[in-house]
Amino acid sequence: MKEIKVIVFDLGNVLIPFDFEKIKTALNKIDMGMGDHYAQIFEKNKEYFKNFEKGKIIESDFISQNLKWLDNKFDGEKFCEIFSDMFELNEKTISLLPRLKKYYRLILLSNTNSIHKKFGWEKYEFLCYFEKLILSHEVGALKPEKEIYNAVMDFTRESATSHLFIDDIYDYAAAAKKLGWDAIHFKNYEMLVDELKDRNIFVNI
């Protein structure tokens, strides 16, 4: 078994579960049916939202477009607050970070955007355990594109085989394996602990 030196965590649904339904509910409270309408817009324009996560659309243009879709019922700051009020903390998984930090380099790797960062998750204290945040909108690539994984290795300067990636989306974990990383398809805390133990990662903790 290769020696793991770097443990790379996904953010959404591994450390912070998120629920789009919260956005829909908040919008429906402002104007009945607005949330349902927005959910339909999201489904029809997934590529647009992906391009925002990839940094291809500037934040001000993204906000302006979304406000148009929502008939300019409120201002940009209110939109950002609603758009980002969808995260919770996975306290169990987060509790592993300070223990792992003692023996491994920790990197965060996330498909995300500037609004969710500023209005949603940037406030969380657990981020201090990560040596580096590799974010899609900052590096111009989305998982499972190889460029975003390469951005991690460009920073760590470690071999591919020394990286372990933890992600809730199978395809993203599989893409890391294709590059020579080890990877865990995250389902829940208990399963994650078992997978780490199988790799002898908790031996010295």
C-alpha positions in Angstrom: 0.0 0.0 0.0 1.3 3.4 -0.9 2.1 5.9 1.8 -0.6 8.6 2.1 0.8 12.0 2.8 -2.1 14.3 1.7 -5.8 13.8 2.5 -8.0 15.9 0.2 -11.6 16.6 1.3 -14.5 17.6 -0.8 -16.7 20.3 0.9 -20.3 19.9 0.0 -22.1 16.9 1.5 -18.9 15.6 3.1 -18.2 18.5 5.6 -21.2 20.6 5.0 -24.4 19.0 3.7 -26.5 21.3 1.6 -30.2 21.4 0.5 -31.4 23.3 -2.5 -34.9 23.0 -1.1 -34.1 25.6 1.4 -33.6 28.2 -1.4 -36.9 27.2 -2.9 -38.7 27.5 0.4 -37.2 30.9 1.1 -38.3 32.2 -2.3 -41.8 30.8 -2.0 -42.2 32.7 1.3 -41.4 35.9 -0.5 -43.7 35.3 -3.4 -45.8 32.1 -3.7 -44.5 30.0 -6.6 -41.2 31.9 -7.0 -39.2 29.1 -5.5 -40.7 26.5 -7.8 -40.1 28.8 -10.8 -36.5 29.2 -9.8 -36.0 25.5 -9.4 -37.2 25.0 -13.0 -34.8 27.8 -14.1 -32.0 26.0 -12.3 -32.7 22.7 -14.0 -32.9 24.3 -17.5 -29.7 26.3 -17.0 -27.4 23.9 -15.3 -24.6 24.7 -17.7 -24.9 28.4 -16.8 -24.6 27.6 -13.1 -21.6 25.3 -13.8 -19.9 28.1 -15.8 -20.3 30.3 -12.7 -18.6 27.6 -10.6 -15.9 27.4 -13.2 -15.2 31.1 -13.0 -16.3 31.8 -16.5 -19.1 34.2 -15.4 -18.3 37.2 -13.2 -20.2 37.5 -10.0 -22.0 40.8 -10.8 -23.3 39.4 -14.1 -24.4 36.2 -12.4 -26.3 38.2 -9.8 -27.9 40.5 -12.4 -29.1 37.5 -14.5 -30.6 35.7 -11.4 -32.4 38.9 -10.3 -33.9 39.1 -13.8 -35.1 35.5 -13.5 -36.7 36.5 -10.2 -38.3 39.6 -11.6 -36.1 41.9 -9.5 -38.2 41.3 -6.4 -35.2 42.1 -4.2 -31.6 43.4 -4.4 -28.4 41.5 -5.0 -27.4 41.2 -1.4 -30.7 39.6 -0.5 -30.3 37.2 -3.4 -26.8 36.2 -2.3 -28.1 35.5 1.2 -31.0 33.3 0.0 -28.8 31.6 -2.6 -26.2 30.7 0.1 -28.6 29.7 3.0 -28.4 26.0 2.3 -25.5 24.6 4.3 -25.2 22.7 7.6 -22.3 21.3 9.5 -21.4 17.6 9.5 -20.0 17.7 13.0 -18.8 14.1 13.0 -16.8 14.3 9.8 -15.4 17.7 10.9 -14.3 16.2 14.2 -11.7 14.1 12.3 -9.9 17.1 10.9 -7.8 18.2 14.0 -6.8 14.6 14.5 -5.8 14.0 10.9 -4.0 17.3 10.8 -1.4 16.0 13.2 -0.1 13.5 10.7 -1.3 14.5 7.3 -1.4 17.5 5.0 -5.1 18.5 4.6 -6.4 20.1 1.4 -9.9 21.1 0.5 -11.1 20.6 -3.1 -14.5 21.9 -4.0 -16.8 22.7 -7.0 -18.1 26.0 -5.6 -18.6 29.7 -6.4 -17.7 33.1 -5.0 -21.2 33.8 -3.6 -21.4 30.5 -1.7 -18.0 31.1 -0.4 -18.6 34.6 0.9 -22.2 34.3 2.0 -22.3 30.6 2.9 -19.3 28.6 4.2 -16.3 30.9 4.5 -17.3 31.7 8.1 -16.8 28.1 9.3 -13.9 27.7 11.7 -13.0 24.2 10.6 -11.4 25.7 7.4 -8.3 26.5 9.5 -7.3 22.9 9.4 -6.7 23.0 5.7 -3.3 24.0 4.3 -4.9 25.1 1.0 -8.4 25.6 -0.5 -8.5 24.5 -4.1 -11.8 26.0 -5.5 -13.2 25.5 -8.9 -14.1 29.1 -9.6 -10.5 30.2 -8.7 -8.7 27.6 -10.8 -11.0 27.5 -13.7 -11.9 23.8 -13.7 -14.5 21.6 -12.3 -14.3 18.1 -10.9 -14.0 15.6 -12.6 -11.8 17.6 -15.0 -8.2 16.5 -14.5 -7.0 20.2 -14.3 -8.6 20.7 -10.9 -6.8 17.6 -9.4 -3.6 18.7 -11.0 -4.0 22.1 -9.2 -3.8 20.2 -6.0 -0.6 18.4 -7.0 0.9 21.6 -8.3 0.5 23.0 -4.7 1.4 19.9 -2.7 4.4 18.9 -4.9 3.7 15.3 -3.8 3.3 12.2 -6.0 -0.1 11.3 -7.2 0.0 8.0 -5.2 0.5 9.9 -1.9 -2.9 11.6 -2.2 -6.2 10.3 -0.8 -9.4 12.0 -1.9 -12.8 11.9 -0.1 -15.8 12.9 -2.1 -19.5 12.0 -2.0 -19.8 11.8 -5.8 -18.6 8.5 -7.2 -17.5 10.0 -10.6 -15.3 12.6 -8.8 -13.6 9.9 -6.7 -13.2 7.7 -9.8 -11.5 10.6 -11.7 -9.0 11.0 -8.9 -8.2 7.2 -9.1 -7.6 7.5 -12.8 -4.8 10.0 -12.0 -3.2 7.6 -9.5 -4.7 8.9 -6.3 -6.4 6.7 -3.7 -10.0 7.7 -3.2 -13.0 7.1 -1.0 -16.6 7.5 -2.2 -18.1 9.1 0.9 -21.5 7.9 2.1 -21.4 8.5 5.8 -19.1 9.1 8.8 -19.1 5.5 9.9 -18.2 4.2 6.5 -15.4 6.9 6.2 -13.8 5.8 9.5 -13.8 2.2 8.4 -12.2 3.1 5.0 -9.6 5.1 6.8 -8.8 2.3 9.2 -8.5 -0.1 6.3 -5.7 2.2 5.1 -4.1 2.2 8.5 -4.6 6.0 8.7 -5.8 6.0 12.3 -2.9 3.8 13.6 -1.1 6.8 15.1 -4.1 8.8 16.1 
